[in-house]
Amino acid sequence: MPAPAVWTALADPHRRAIVALLLERPRPVGEIVDACGLSQPGTSKHLRVLREAGLVRVEQEAQRRVYRLDPAPVAELDAWLEPYRRLWNDRLDALGRRLDAHAREDDEPAKD
């Protein structure tokens, strides 16, 4: 099971938005600030939570700090969610079959 810090970090919508940005590519703090529309101190607090949860790593490149996703906690979360994903996929497939059957019944000509 993923560490509680991962769940806590991902509970916040701003941090999920940062993770989505970093999924595209590593980014310096300034880009994250601009993309999220948060203040620099607010963004830094969110990045600290993500870093402490192990979700992101930071590297110093000259005068800037570049953040990137750490795939290990995300992979652990994905593995933990897999059985639940299968459960929902099975249920959504059953719903789809039922809706298809209902649509076929509606398409049949009316009998007088």
N, CA, C and O of each residue as an XYZ file, in Angstrom:
448
protein
N       0.852     -1.182      0.000
C       0.000      0.000      0.000
C       0.892      1.237      0.000
O       1.899      1.286      0.707
N       0.516      2.236     -0.798
C       1.326      3.461     -0.834
C       1.394      4.123      0.535
O       0.478      4.000      1.349
N       2.480      4.818      0.769
C       2.678      5.512      2.041
C       1.578      6.538      2.257
O       1.115      7.153      1.296
N       1.151      6.736      3.502
C       0.117      7.743      3.787
C       0.486      9.131      3.283
O      -0.393      9.905      2.903
N       1.772      9.453      3.276
C       2.189     10.774      2.802
C       1.837     10.971      1.329
O       1.552     12.091      0.907
N       1.854      9.895      0.547
C       1.493      9.998     -0.872
C       0.025     10.379     -1.004
O      -0.325     11.265     -1.784
N      -0.835      9.705     -0.237
C      -2.269     10.009     -0.281
C      -2.514     11.451      0.164
O      -3.283     12.179     -0.464
N      -1.861     11.853      1.239
C      -2.028     13.221      1.751
C      -1.578     14.243      0.716
O      -2.251     15.249      0.490
N      -0.447     13.979      0.095
C       0.074     14.911     -0.905
C      -0.876     15.038     -2.087
O      -1.101     16.138     -2.592
N      -1.430     13.925     -2.527
C      -2.297     13.941     -3.703
C      -3.729     14.369     -3.404
O      -4.534     14.530     -4.321
N      -4.050     14.553     -2.133
C      -5.405     14.969     -1.763
C      -5.683     16.414     -2.167
O      -6.839     16.798     -2.349
N      -4.650     17.198     -2.304
C      -4.822     18.621     -2.618
C      -4.872     18.840     -4.132
O      -3.997     18.349     -4.846
N      -5.876     19.565     -4.638
C      -5.981     19.771     -6.085
C      -4.814     20.554     -6.698
O      -4.466     20.328     -7.857
N      -4.209     21.470     -5.937
C      -3.059     22.208     -6.456
C      -1.867     21.272     -6.655
O      -1.139     21.377     -7.642
N      -1.681     20.360     -5.707
C      -0.569     19.419     -5.836
C      -0.819     18.435     -6.973
O       0.120     18.039     -7.663
N      -2.070     18.039     -7.174
C      -2.373     17.165     -8.319
C      -2.101     17.907     -9.623
O      -1.629     17.307    -10.588
N      -2.392     19.193     -9.660
C      -2.105     19.984    -10.869
C      -0.597     20.063    -11.114
O      -0.150     19.994    -12.259
N       0.177     20.205    -10.060
C       1.634     20.232    -10.200
C       2.135     18.885    -10.712
O       2.995     18.836    -11.592
N       1.606     17.802    -10.170
C       2.003     16.463    -10.633
C       1.670     16.310    -12.113
O       2.467     15.755    -12.869
N       0.510     16.793    -12.535
C       0.127     16.702    -13.947
C       1.099     17.488    -14.827
O       1.452     17.034    -15.916
N       1.531     18.653    -14.367
C       2.519     19.438    -15.114
C       3.842     18.685    -15.239
O       4.457     18.649    -16.304
N       4.261     18.088    -14.127
C       5.538     17.386    -14.132
C       5.469     16.068    -14.887
O       6.499     15.511    -15.266
N       4.283     15.580    -15.102
C       4.123     14.377    -15.921
C       4.543     14.663    -17.362
O       5.077     13.792    -18.049
N       4.296     15.885    -17.807
C       4.673     16.280    -19.165
C       6.190     16.352    -19.317
O       6.751     15.869    -20.300
N       6.845     16.965    -18.328
C       8.307     17.122    -18.371
C       8.766     17.797    -17.080
O       7.966     18.426    -16.387
N      10.059     17.666    -16.758
C      10.590     18.405    -15.596
C      10.456     19.906    -15.834
O      10.519     20.377    -16.969
N      10.270     20.647    -14.743
C      10.063     22.089    -14.869
C      10.755     22.832    -13.732
O      10.830     22.336    -12.607
N      11.259     24.025    -14.038
C      11.777     24.877    -12.959
C      10.621     25.476    -12.165
O       9.489     25.548    -12.644
N      10.922     25.894    -10.969
C       9.888     26.433    -10.073
C       9.113     27.566    -10.736
O       7.889     27.618    -10.625
N       9.794     28.462    -11.415
C       9.128     29.611    -12.043
C       8.044     29.185    -13.020
O       6.975     29.794    -13.060
N       8.301     28.153    -13.804
C       7.285     27.654    -14.737
C       6.090     27.076    -13.996
O       4.945     27.253    -14.412
N       6.363     26.387    -12.901
C       5.269     25.791    -12.114
C       4.419     26.904    -11.511
O       3.191     26.821    -11.511
N       5.064     27.935    -11.003
C       4.347     29.089    -10.442
C       3.438     29.689    -11.513
O       2.252     29.913    -11.269
N       3.990     29.950    -12.695
C       3.203     30.570    -13.772
C       2.045     29.678    -14.210
O       0.931     30.160    -14.415
N       2.303     28.398    -14.352
C       1.279     27.476    -14.854
C       0.150     27.263    -13.847
O      -1.006     27.095    -14.234
N       0.480     27.270    -12.575
C      -0.535     27.001    -11.545
C      -1.255     28.256    -11.071
O      -2.333     28.170    -10.482
N      -0.669     29.414    -11.321
C      -1.305     30.646    -10.890
C      -1.268     30.852     -9.385
O      -2.077     31.599     -8.836
N      -0.337     30.195     -8.723
C      -0.176     30.358     -7.282
C       0.992     31.304     -7.017
O       1.782     31.595     -7.914
N       1.090     31.771     -5.799
C       2.253     32.584     -5.429
C       3.482     31.683     -5.367
O       3.363     30.463     -5.254
N       4.648     32.287     -5.440
C       5.879     31.500     -5.352
C       5.981     30.801     -3.995
O       6.317     29.617     -3.956
N       5.701     31.493     -2.869
C       5.756     30.793     -1.578
C       4.725     29.654     -1.479
O       5.018     28.597     -0.919
N       3.533     29.873     -2.019
C       2.511     28.824     -1.991
C       2.917     27.618     -2.821
O       2.728     26.474     -2.409
N       3.477     27.886     -3.992
C       3.950     26.801     -4.852
C       5.077     26.040     -4.168
O       5.116     24.810     -4.214
N       5.980     26.756     -3.541
C       7.096     26.112     -2.841
C       6.606     25.204     -1.715
O       7.166     24.130     -1.495
N       5.573     25.629     -1.006
C       5.010     24.786      0.062
C       4.442     23.499     -0.527
O       4.657     22.416      0.018
N       3.721     23.613     -1.634
C       3.166     22.415     -2.272
C       4.281     21.502     -2.777
O       4.198     20.282     -2.635
N       5.316     22.085     -3.361
C       6.442     21.286     -3.845
C       7.160     20.587     -2.691
O       7.627     19.458     -2.842
N       7.249     21.249     -1.552
C       7.880     20.623     -0.382
C       7.092     19.396      0.061
O       7.676     18.358      0.372
N       5.765     19.512      0.090
C       4.925     18.367      0.477
C       5.119     17.220     -0.512
O       5.259     16.066     -0.108
N       5.127     17.538     -1.802
C       5.329     16.505     -2.820
C       6.708     15.866     -2.697
O       6.851     14.655     -2.866
N       7.719     16.675     -2.405
C       9.085     16.158     -2.243
C       9.175     15.262     -1.014
O       9.773     14.187     -1.073
N       8.585     15.696      0.101
C       8.634     14.902      1.333
C       7.875     13.590      1.191
O       8.206     12.604      1.850
N       6.857     13.576      0.330
C       6.107     12.341      0.076
C       6.847     11.427     -0.904
O       6.445     10.285     -1.123
N       7.932     11.940     -1.490
C       8.714     11.146     -2.426
C       8.201     11.187     -3.854
O       8.687     10.448     -4.710
N       7.224     12.044     -4.119
C       6.622     12.100     -5.453
C       7.443     12.899     -6.457
O       7.354     12.659     -7.661
N       8.235     13.839     -5.975
C       9.063     14.637     -6.878
C      10.489     14.698     -6.348
O      10.746     14.542     -5.154
N      11.395     14.929     -7.274
C      12.802     15.156     -6.939
C      13.172     16.533     -7.455
O      12.599     17.023     -8.428
N      14.122     17.140     -6.802
C      14.577     18.470     -7.226
C      16.058     18.391     -7.548
O      16.825     17.728     -6.850
N      16.448     19.073     -8.609
C      17.845     19.149     -9.012
C      18.208     20.614     -9.208
O      17.427     21.405     -9.737
N      19.391     20.945     -8.775
C      19.894     22.306     -8.961
C      20.564     22.371    -10.330
O      21.489     21.607    -10.608
N      20.103     23.278    -11.180
C      20.708     23.515    -12.490
C      21.068     24.990    -12.555
O      20.206     25.847    -12.752
N      22.346     25.270    -12.388
C      22.829     26.649    -12.328
C      22.092     27.380    -11.205
O      22.214     26.998    -10.041
N      21.334     28.420    -11.533
C      20.647     29.212    -10.512
C      19.198     28.787    -10.294
O      18.478     29.430     -9.531
N      18.768     27.727    -10.943
C      17.359     27.358    -10.789
C      17.213     25.938    -10.279
O      18.092     25.092    -10.441
N      16.073     25.714     -9.657
C      15.729     24.387     -9.139
C      14.711     23.775    -10.082
O      13.676     24.376    -10.370
N      15.009     22.585    -10.556
C      14.145     21.901    -11.515
C      13.529     20.689    -10.814
O      14.226     19.871    -10.212
N      12.205     20.602    -10.911
C      11.469     19.498    -10.292
C      11.060     18.497    -11.357
O      10.705     18.858    -12.479
N      11.123     17.215    -10.967
C      10.690     16.137    -11.854
C       9.969     15.088    -11.021
O      10.235     14.934     -9.829
N       9.058     14.371    -11.661
C       8.353     13.297    -10.965
C       9.309     12.165    -10.652
O      10.213     11.871    -11.435
N       9.113     11.540     -9.523
C       9.809     10.304     -9.192
C       8.814      9.188     -9.498
O       7.775      9.106     -8.842
N       9.099      8.331    -10.468
C       8.109      7.341    -10.891
C       7.825      6.233     -9.875
O       6.777      5.593     -9.964
N       8.713      5.982     -8.919
C       8.522      4.861     -7.996
C       7.235      4.960     -7.176
O       6.466      3.999     -7.170
N       6.957      6.069     -6.482
C       5.709      6.131     -5.706
C       4.462      6.080     -6.594
O       3.431      5.541     -6.194
N       4.565      6.640     -7.792
C       3.425      6.616     -8.709
C       3.161      5.181     -9.166
O       2.008      4.762     -9.267
N       4.227      4.432     -9.442
C       4.086      3.031     -9.845
C       3.495      2.204     -8.703
O       2.663      1.326     -8.931
N       3.927      2.489     -7.480
C       3.386      1.785     -6.313
C       1.888      2.080     -6.154
O       1.103      1.180     -5.858
N       1.505      3.327     -6.350
C       0.098      3.713     -6.274
C      -0.709      3.029     -7.374
O      -1.806      2.528     -7.127
N      -0.164      3.010     -8.583
C      -0.827      2.361     -9.705
C      -1.034      0.865     -9.436
O      -2.106      0.327     -9.710
N      -0.019      0.206     -8.906
C      -0.126     -1.223     -8.596
C      -1.192     -1.465     -7.530
O      -1.941     -2.439     -7.612
N      -1.264     -0.595     -6.541
C      -2.260     -0.760     -5.488
C      -3.676     -0.553     -6.033
O      -4.610     -1.225     -5.594
N      -3.841      0.362     -6.978
C      -5.160      0.666     -7.541
C      -5.638     -0.366     -8.565
O      -6.827     -0.403     -8.882
N      -4.745     -1.198     -9.085
C      -5.083     -2.124    -10.160
C      -6.320     -2.986     -9.876
O      -7.194     -3.061    -10.739
N      -6.441     -3.636     -8.722
C      -7.642     -4.452     -8.494
C      -8.934     -3.628     -8.505
O      -9.982     -4.107     -8.938
N      -8.845     -2.405     -8.030
C     -10.017     -1.538     -8.020
C     -10.371     -1.094     -9.432
O     -11.543     -0.972     -9.788
N      -9.345     -0.857    -10.221
C      -9.552     -0.479    -11.623
C     -10.266     -1.605    -12.360
O     -11.192     -1.359    -13.133
N      -9.832     -2.845    -12.119
C     -10.490     -4.002    -12.749
C     -11.951     -4.084    -12.320
O     -12.829     -4.352    -13.139
N     -12.207     -3.853    -11.030
C     -13.581     -3.885    -10.526
C     -14.444     -2.869    -11.264
O     -15.535     -3.200    -11.727
N     -13.957     -1.629    -11.376
C     -14.738     -0.601    -12.049
C     -14.868     -0.880    -13.530
O     -15.926     -0.640    -14.111
N     -13.810     -1.386    -14.156
C     -13.898     -1.714    -15.586
C     -14.946     -2.790    -15.827
O     -15.722     -2.702    -16.778
N     -14.970     -3.809    -14.964
C     -15.985     -4.861    -15.103
C     -17.388     -4.279    -14.965
O     -18.284     -4.617    -15.739
N     -17.573     -3.416    -13.990
C     -18.898     -2.811    -13.786
C     -19.284     -1.879    -14.930
O     -20.440     -1.855    -15.352
N     -18.325     -1.119    -15.427
C     -18.618     -0.237    -16.557
C     -18.903     -1.044    -17.820
O     -19.754     -0.653    -18.618
N     -18.209     -2.156    -18.012
C     -18.491     -3.026    -19.153
C     -19.910     -3.582    -19.057
O     -20.628     -3.621    -20.056
N     -20.321     -4.013    -17.860
C     -21.672     -4.538    -17.666
C     -22.715     -3.452    -17.950
O     -23.740     -3.722    -18.576
N     -22.454     -2.240    -17.493
C     -23.362     -1.127    -17.767
C     -23.452     -0.890    -19.269
O     -24.544     -0.698    -19.804
N     -22.317     -0.902    -19.949
C     -22.307     -0.708    -21.397
C     -23.118     -1.772    -22.120
O     -23.862     -1.460    -23.049
N     -22.981     -3.033    -21.698
C     -23.767     -4.115    -22.323
C     -25.264     -3.894    -22.091
O     -26.075     -4.103    -22.993
N     -25.611     -3.480    -20.903
C     -27.026     -3.254    -20.597
C     -27.585     -2.092    -21.429
O     -28.695     -2.180    -21.954
N     -26.822     -1.019    -21.544
C     -27.270      0.119    -22.346
C     -27.375     -0.248    -23.821
O     -28.294      0.200    -24.507
N     -26.435     -1.065    -24.319
C     -26.504     -1.522    -25.713
C     -27.755     -2.366    -25.946
O     -28.432     -2.214    -26.963
N     -28.058     -3.253    -25.001
C     -29.246     -4.095    -25.132
C     -30.505     -3.241    -25.107
O     -31.441     -3.486    -25.868
N     -30.529     -2.251    -24.243
C     -31.684     -1.353    -24.148
C     -31.846     -0.562    -25.452
O     -32.963     -0.361    -25.928
N     -30.739     -0.122    -26.015
C     -30.791      0.631    -27.281
C     -31.311     -0.251    -28.404
O     -32.073      0.221    -29.247
N     -30.919     -1.521    -28.437
C     -31.415     -2.442    -29.476
C     -32.925     -2.642    -29.333
O     -33.644     -2.716    -30.330
N     -33.401     -2.729    -28.083
C     -34.834     -2.882    -27.848
C     -35.593     -1.658    -28.346
O     -36.690     -1.789    -28.888
N     -35.022     -0.475    -28.167
C     -35.663      0.768    -28.617
C     -35.682      0.868    -30.143
O     -36.559      1.511    -30.719
N     -34.709      0.228    -30.790
C     -34.612      0.287    -32.245
C     -35.562     -0.682    -32.937
O     -35.812     -0.538    -34.134
N     -36.094     -1.657    -32.221
C     -37.004     -2.628    -32.825
C     -38.303     -1.939    -33.201
O     -38.803     -1.088    -32.466
N     -38.851     -2.320    -34.368
C     -40.132     -1.698    -34.764
C     -41.257     -2.088    -33.798
O     -41.288     -3.192    -33.255
N     -42.153     -1.163    -33.613
C     -43.290     -1.392    -32.728
C     -44.241     -2.389    -33.373
O     -44.471     -2.336    -34.581
N     -44.792     -3.296    -32.576
C     -45.735     -4.285    -33.081
C     -47.152     -3.797    -32.797
O     -47.509     -3.465    -31.666
N     -47.938     -3.765    -33.858
C     -49.335     -3.307    -33.715
C     -50.244     -4.432    -33.377
O     -51.448     -4.228    -33.221
